C-alpha cells in the first residue's frame, strides 16, 4: 500500500502545484515526494519525483526506481489519502500516469473540478 499525504497546494502563473509525500510500504516505508504541476483547468503538465531514501547517487537511484515501480505497478494499487485534497491529488496523479482503469472520465472531470474549487476557497 502507498500512503499519501498532501503537504502543499499553491497557485502559479501556469496553474496549480500540488505536493504530496508518499510512504511506500512495499519498500520498507521509504518516502517519496511527488510534485504535480497542473494548468488552470487541473490538467497535468508534468510530475516531479524526489526520493528521500539515500544520498548515495547509485543506491538512492536504484531504491527510488524500485520503490516507484512497486508503488505505481502494484497489482493491488491501494492509495490511501488523509483528506479530500489528497484524494483529488491521487486522482490527478493516477490520471496523468495512465491508470485509466482506476478512473472514469466522470471521475477525472470531478477531480479536476474539485481541485479548482479547493484552490479557489484557499484564495490561490
C-alpha positions as CSV (number, residue, x, y, z in Angstrom):
1,X,0.0,0.0,0.0
2,X,1.2,3.5,-0.7
3,X,0.1,6.2,1.7
4,X,0.0,9.8,0.5
5,X,-0.4,13.0,2.4
6,X,-0.9,16.3,0.6
7,X,1.5,18.8,2.1
8,X,1.1,21.8,-0.2
9,X,-1.1,23.4,-2.9
10,X,-0.3,26.7,-4.4
11,X,-1.2,28.9,-7.4
12,X,1.4,29.6,-10.1
13,X,1.3,31.5,-13.4
14,X,0.6,28.2,-15.2
15,X,-1.9,26.7,-12.9
16,X,-1.5,24.9,-9.6
17,X,1.2,22.9,-7.9
18,X,0.2,20.0,-5.5
19,X,2.9,18.4,-3.4
20,X,2.4,15.1,-1.6
21,X,4.6,12.7,0.3
22,X,4.2,9.0,-0.4
23,X,5.2,6.4,2.1
24,X,6.0,3.2,0.2
25,X,5.0,0.2,2.4
26,X,6.3,-2.2,-0.3
27,X,9.8,-0.9,0.1
28,X,10.5,-0.6,3.8
29,X,8.4,2.5,4.3
30,X,10.6,4.7,2.1
31,X,9.3,8.1,1.4
32,X,9.0,10.0,-1.9
33,X,7.9,13.5,-2.5
34,X,5.7,14.0,-5.6
35,X,5.0,17.4,-7.0
36,X,2.2,17.6,-9.6
37,X,2.0,20.6,-11.8
38,X,-1.3,21.4,-13.5
39,X,-2.7,24.1,-15.8
40,X,-5.6,26.3,-14.8
41,X,-8.1,23.5,-15.6
42,X,-6.3,21.0,-13.4
43,X,-4.9,19.1,-16.4
44,X,-1.5,17.6,-15.8
45,X,1.6,19.4,-17.2
46,X,4.3,17.4,-15.5
47,X,5.1,15.4,-12.4
48,X,8.4,15.6,-10.4
49,X,9.6,12.8,-8.1
50,X,12.2,13.2,-5.4
51,X,13.4,10.3,-3.3
52,X,14.3,10.8,0.3
53,X,16.0,7.4,0.8
54,X,19.7,7.8,0.3
55,X,22.2,10.4,-0.5
56,X,24.3,7.9,-2.3
57,X,23.6,8.5,-6.0
58,X,23.9,4.9,-7.1
59,X,21.9,3.1,-4.3
60,X,19.5,6.1,-4.0
61,X,18.5,6.0,-7.6
62,X,18.1,2.2,-7.6
63,X,16.0,2.3,-4.5
64,X,13.9,5.1,-5.9
65,X,13.3,3.3,-9.2
66,X,12.4,0.1,-7.5
67,X,10.1,1.7,-4.9
68,X,8.4,3.8,-7.6
69,X,7.7,0.8,-9.7
70,X,6.3,-1.0,-6.7
71,X,4.0,1.9,-5.9
72,X,2.8,2.5,-9.4
73,X,2.9,-1.0,-10.8
74,X,1.4,-2.9,-7.9
75,X,-1.3,-5.3,-8.9
76,X,-3.3,-4.1,-5.8
77,X,-3.0,-0.4,-6.2
78,X,-4.3,1.0,-2.9
79,X,-3.7,4.7,-2.4
80,X,-4.9,5.8,1.0
81,X,-5.1,9.5,1.5
82,X,-5.7,11.6,4.6
83,X,-8.2,14.1,3.3
84,X,-10.3,15.3,0.3
85,X,-7.4,17.3,-1.1
86,X,-5.2,14.2,-1.1
87,X,-7.9,12.3,-2.9
88,X,-8.0,14.9,-5.6
89,X,-4.2,14.7,-5.9
90,X,-4.4,10.9,-6.1
91,X,-6.9,11.1,-8.9
92,X,-4.9,13.7,-10.8
93,X,-1.7,11.6,-10.4
94,X,-3.4,8.4,-11.5
95,X,-4.9,10.1,-14.5
96,X,-1.6,11.6,-15.5
97,X,0.3,8.4,-15.1
98,X,-2.1,6.4,-17.2
99,X,-4.1,4.5,-14.6
100,X,-7.2,4.6,-16.8
101,X,-8.6,1.5,-15.2
102,X,-8.9,3.4,-11.8
103,X,-10.7,6.4,-13.2
104,X,-13.8,7.0,-15.2
105,X,-14.0,10.1,-17.4
106,X,-16.6,11.4,-14.8
107,X,-14.1,10.8,-12.0
108,X,-11.3,12.7,-13.9
109,X,-13.6,15.7,-14.5
110,X,-14.8,15.7,-10.9
111,X,-11.3,15.6,-9.5
112,X,-10.2,18.5,-11.7
113,X,-13.2,20.5,-10.7
114,X,-12.7,19.7,-7.1
115,X,-9.0,20.8,-7.3
116,X,-10.1,24.1,-8.8
117,X,-12.8,24.6,-6.2
118,X,-10.4,23.8,-3.4
119,X,-7.8,26.3,-4.7
120,X,-10.5,29.0,-5.1
121,X,-11.6,28.5,-1.5
122,X,-8.0,28.7,-0.3
123,X,-7.6,32.0,-2.1
124,X,-5.0,30.8,-4.6
